[in-house]
Amino acid sequence: MPDTRSTLRRGLAAAAALPLLIGALASCGYGSEAKGEGDTKPAAATGGGEKLSAPEVRIGYFPNLTHATALVGLQEGLIQKELGATTIKPQSFNAGPSEIEALNGGSLDIGFIGPSPSINGYVKSKGSNLRIISGSASGGVKLVVNPDKIKTLDDLKGKKIATPQKGNTQDVAFLNWINDKGWTVDPESGKGDVSVVRTDNKVTPDAFKQGSIDGAWVPEPTASKLVSDGGTVLLDETTLWPDKKFVITNIIVSQKFLKEHPDVVEAVLRGTVKTNDWINTNPDKAKASANAKLAADSGKPLDAKIIDPAWQSILVTDDPLASTLKAQADHAVKAKLIEQPDLTGIYDLTLLNKVLKAAGKPEVTDAGLAAK
């Protein structure tokens, strides 16, 4: 399988000496702002290369560690190198809905995004506006609790647990877990046997320290931030999935852009596949590179005791883990957040598999969700 694990268990002492600056603690479905970052033109990638069918490509991502492929690929120029004379116009987003809106509105061509916004965007457009063309990351989601109030999973009953946003990827996962426990929570209000408190990840650490929430089901690095504030990891979501893998970040594309500029899309995918290889081969450098990009985006520092465990829990992968996206859609239906969706056609892995085959890597599957 063409997964590349960014486990940075070796060399952490050396990595801790590096400037560990990262940005906003955002993930799927937070906030609503998008920020342009200007042209990406690394010195090694400018002024030449094969001329592709588009002069530029607009790529969206979140300033979040689960978007490591985008962060490192942009920072190191690995994606730009494959594009030659075609310029990257990067845009950072704090919300899945706003990135989908940009894609559907024609102001974005390709985006890194979570499964729930991908599903919602595809269903709302009746399958007309986007395609998932690759995986990007798995894992990096944990349930962190106040150990003075919660010692076992059964202790969650009656407690206040934060998720980032109603219907976002982590919210769906937590509501599904609650259903599996036989407990009841109203998906709209979050009230029930557990109080699900939808809280922006940027303020979740303060809410946790102030005691207004008892824990949170959140992505990295927010989870490790809560641990640094005295929390305990009660559950790692990877333990709930087959092979301990589930999609947390996809790469999506506008169907219009894919149809008109397949050569550009293929070049981007060559860059992301090479980026994931580079992350695996150079784990400490990759962590520092992701931090540097996040620092450039926001200037906010993150201590080594947060970045190190956060980075270890994320798996970068070319495989979209399509069967887990289908399962996540089923979980959202079971939680009564959405009606049963028809996801036929949500994937087009043709170009990814072409790139993987050329690189001598195994091809990946779409779980039967490609266009017929």
N, C-alpha and C positions, 0 to 999 in steps of 0.2 A: 504494500500500500504506500502511496507517495506522501506519507506524513513525514514531517521533520520536526522533532521535538526540541523546543527551546528551553530545555531544562538546564538551568545554570547552577548546578550543584557544585561544580568545580570552579575554583578560582574566585569564590565570593569575597575573600579577603582583599584580593587585588581590586576587584570591581568596586568594593566599598570605598576605596580611596579615590575613585573617579567622582567628578561632579555629578551628583544624582539629582538632576532637576527634571521634574515632569509637570505636566499641565493639569488641566481641569479633570476632575474625577467623574467624567461623563461616560454614559453607556447608552444602549439602545433606548430611545424614547425620552431623553432628558432635554429640558429646555426647548428653545425654538430658534436659536440664532445660527446663522451660517457666516463664516468669515473667509474671505478670499486671502490667499497667501502669496499672490503674485506668481510670476513665472518661475518654474523650476528648471534651471539651466546649469547643472553642474559643469565645471570646467572641462571634465573629460568627455562630456556628451554634447557640447555645443559646436555649432559651426560646421556641421557635416552630417554624414550618414545618409542612408537610403531615404528618398523622399516618399512619404506615404500619402494616402489619399486625403488626409485632413491636416491643416497647418497646426492645429492644437487639439488637445483632449482635456476636458474638464473632469477632474477626479475628486470625489468627495470622500471624507473619512472623519472619524471622531478622534479627538485628542485623548485616547484611551489605550491602555496596554493590550486589550484584546484586538486592537487594530495594529498590531506590531508589524504585520507585513507592509501596510501602508506607511507607517512611521519610518521604518528602516529603509524600505524601498525608495522613498522620497529623499530621506536624509543622505543616503549613500549614492544616489543617482543611478541605482540599478534598474529602475523602471525607465527613466529617461534615456539611458544608454541604448535600450532596445528600440526606442522610438526615433532615434536619429534626429532629423531636423524637425520633427513634430514636437511642439512644446507642451509640457504639462501645465495646466492651470489648476493648481490644487485649491480646494475649499474645505475648511473644517466645519463640522456641524456638531451641535449639542443635542440633536433630536432626530430619531428615526423618521417621524412624520415630516419634518422639514426637509430632510434629504430626499424622501420619496416625492414630496411636492416639487422640489427642484428638478428631479429626474423627469417627472411627468410634465412639468412646465417647460422643459427644453433648455433649462439653464445649467444642467449637469448631464454628463455623458455616461460616466462610470462611477460606481460608489461602493465603498466598504460599509456593510450594514448588517444588523442582526436579523435572525429568522422571522421574528414576529412582524416587524415593519415590512419585510419582504413579502410575507404572506398577505398582510393587510393591503399593501399597495397593489399586489397582483390581483387580488379578489375585487377590490374597489374599481379597478379599471377593466374588470371582466377579461383579464388576461391580455390586454392590449398594449401595455406600456413598458413592461420590464421583463428581463430574463435573468436568472441566476446563471452565471457562467463559470464560477469556481468557488471552492471553499477558501477560507483564510485562517480561521482559528477555531479551536475547541477548548472547552473547559474554562477555568478562571472564574468560577461562581461558587460562593460559599454562604452558608448560614452561620452568622457570627452572633453570639448572644452574651448578655451580661451573666457571668457565672454565679453571681450572688443571687440572681433571681431564677435562673434556668440551669438545671444540671443535667436533665435528660430530655429527649425529644417529647415525651409525654407532658413535660412541664410547660410546653408552649401553649397549652390550652389556657385561655383567659389572658394571655399576654399580648403586648403590642409589638408587632414585627413589621419592619419597613420593607417595602419594595420600591423600585424607582418610579414606576408610573403604571396606572391601570392598563392592563393588557400588554405591557411590554414583556420581553422575553423572560425576565426573572419573575415577574408577577404571575405569568402563566405557569411557570414551573412550581412556584410556591402554592398556588391555588390547587394545582394537580396533586401535589404532595398532601395537602390538607384533605382533599377528597379521598385519597388512598387511605388516609388514617380513619376515615369514616366520620370526620368532622364536617360541619357546615359553615360556610361563609358566603354572604351575599356578594357576588362579584362586582356589583356597582358601588355599593357603599363600603365594602371591606369589613362590615360588621358580622360577627358571628362567634363561633367557638374560639377563634383567634381573631384579634383585631388587626387587619392588614392595613397598614398606614402607608399610603403612597407618598413618598418623600424624595425630592430631588437628591441625587447622590452628593451634590456639592454641600448640602446642609445636613445629610445623614450623620456624619461624625459628631457634629455639635449636638444634634438631637440625642444621640447615644450618650454623650458625656453628661448632658443635662438630665438624663433619665426619662425623657418624654417618650422614648421607645425602649423596648427591652432587648431588641436584636434586629437583625436585618438579613434578608436574602439578597445578596448584592454581588456584582462583578468586581474583579480586581482593577485598580489597586484599592478600592474602597474597603473591601473585606480586610486586607492587611492593615489599613489605617485603623479600622475598628479594633483589631487585635492589639495594635500598638497603644490603643487607648484603654486597654484592660479587658477586651473581649476575648471570647474563646470560640474557636471553630467547632461547632457542634455537628455540622454536616457539610461535606464537599459534594456538590451536585454530580460530579463525575461518577460517584459510587452508585448512582441511580440508573446509569446507562450501560447498555451492553458494551463490552470492551473499554469501558470508562471513557467513551468519546461521545460528544454531542456538538452540533454546530452552534457556535456563538457569534461567528462573523462570516458572512458571505461576500462575494463580489458580484454586483449586479450591473446591468447595462440597459440603457434605453434601447428598445427594439428598433427604433428608427436609426440610431447610431450604429447598432450592430449590422443592420441591413446595408447601410450606406458606406460604412468604413470597417469592414471585417479585418482588414490588414492592420489597422490601428489597434483594434481590440486584441488581435493575436499578439501584437508586439507588447502590449501591456501585460498579457498573460505570460509571455516569455519572461518579462521582468519580475512578475510576482513569484513565478516558480523559481527563478534564480535567487530572488530575495530569500525565500524560505530555505533554500539550500545554504545560503550564506549565513543565515541566522543559526542554522544547525552546526555549521563548520566553525563559526566564530561566535560562540555564545556570549562571552563576556563583552566583546566588541559590539555585538548586536544590542545587548542591554544598554550599554552606554550610548549607542547611536539612537535608540528609541528615546532615551532620556533627553538627549540633545535636541531632538525634534520637538518633543513635548515642551522643553524649556523655551525653544524658539517660538512656539505657539502661544505660551502663556506666561513663562517666566516664573512659574511656581515651583519651589523646591519640594522634593520628597526624600525623606531620610532612607538610608540603606536598609534599615530594619523593616521598611515597608516595601521598597522596590524588590528586594531580593526574594522574599517568599511569594510576592505577587507574580513575578516573572517566572518562577519555577512552576507555577500551576497552570501556565498557558501552553497549549500545544499549537504550533502553527502547522497548517496542513493545506495541501492543494485539493484534497478530497472534500467535496461539499457535504459529505455525510448525509446524503439525501434522505435516507430512511429516518433519520432523527428529526429532520425538518417536518416530515409527514407526521411523525409522532407528536411533535410540538403543536401542530395544527389540531390534531385529535385532542390534545390536552386542553387547548383553548375552547374547543367545542364542548368538552366534558364540563369545563368550568363555566359554561354558559356565557362566554365572552363573545363568541362568534357563532354563526350558523356553519354547518358543514360545508367547507369550501371545495371547489373543484380546482385542484392544483395541476391538472394536466397541462403541460406546456410551460410550466414555470422554469424548467431547466433547459438550457442549451449548452451542452458540454462538448460540442463538436470541436471548437477551437482549442479548448483546454486539452482534450485528449490528443489532438494533433501535436500540441507542444510537448506533452508528456511522452508521446511515442518518439518524437524526434530526440528527446533527452534520454531515451532508454529507460523510461519509467513506466510502471503499470498504468493502464487507463483506469478511469473511475466511472462509477455508474450513477444513474439518475433515479434509481428506485422506481422506474416506470413512469416518471413524471415529466418526460420530454413530450414535445408536440408530436402528435400522431402523423 
